């Protein structure tokens, strides 16, 4: 064991735990902010530039064969 008194090692553990919580909370908040402010694809241009003919899903998705 180290030469630190028991109170000092407990304080170190508490400070590390608090720093981890603050850093984790900040990273989570940044991730939530990024998701909330992200833009979806422009649906109107997808309709204009998409396929001109309707295609049956069974033609594109070949289930089991």
LINCORHU-V749976 format. One record per residue. N is the residue number from 1. PHI is phi as a letter, one per 20 degrees, with the letter a starting at -180 (NA if undefined). OMEGA is omega in degrees with one decimal (999 if undefined). BURIAL is # if it has 16 or more other C-alpha atoms within 10 Angstrom, else .. Layout:
N;PHI;OMEGA;BURIAL + N;PHI;OMEGA;BURIAL
//
This chain:
1;NA;-177.8;. + 2;f;-178.7;. + 3;e;-178.6;. + 4;f;173.5;. + 5;f;-176.4;. + 6;g;-179.7;. + 7;f;-179.0;. + 8;f;179.7;. + 9;f;176.6;. + 10;f;177.6;. + 11;f;177.7;. + 12;f;179.9;. + 13;f;179.2;. + 14;f;179.5;. + 15;f;177.6;. + 16;f;178.7;. + 17;f;179.0;. + 18;f;178.4;. + 19;f;178.3;. + 20;f;178.6;. + 21;f;179.9;. + 22;f;-179.6;. + 23;f;178.6;. + 24;f;178.1;. + 25;f;179.1;. + 26;f;178.7;. + 27;f;178.3;. + 28;f;178.6;. + 29;f;177.9;. + 30;f;178.8;. + 31;f;178.3;. + 32;f;178.8;. + 33;f;179.8;. + 34;f;179.7;. + 35;f;-177.1;. + 36;f;-175.8;. + 37;e;-179.6;. + 38;f;-178.1;. + 39;d;175.7;. + 40;e;175.6;. + 41;g;179.6;. + 42;f;-176.2;. + 43;f;-178.2;. + 44;f;178.3;. + 45;f;176.9;. + 46;f;178.2;. + 47;f;-177.4;. + 48;f;-175.8;. + 49;d;-178.3;. + 50;f;179.8;. + 51;g;-179.5;. + 52;e;178.6;. + 53;d;175.9;. + 54;f;179.8;. + 55;d;178.4;. + 56;f;179.2;. + 57;g;-178.6;. + 58;f;176.4;. + 59;f;-178.5;. + 60;e;-177.3;. + 61;d;-177.6;. + 62;e;-178.0;. + 63;f;171.3;. + 64;m;176.8;. + 65;r;999;.
//
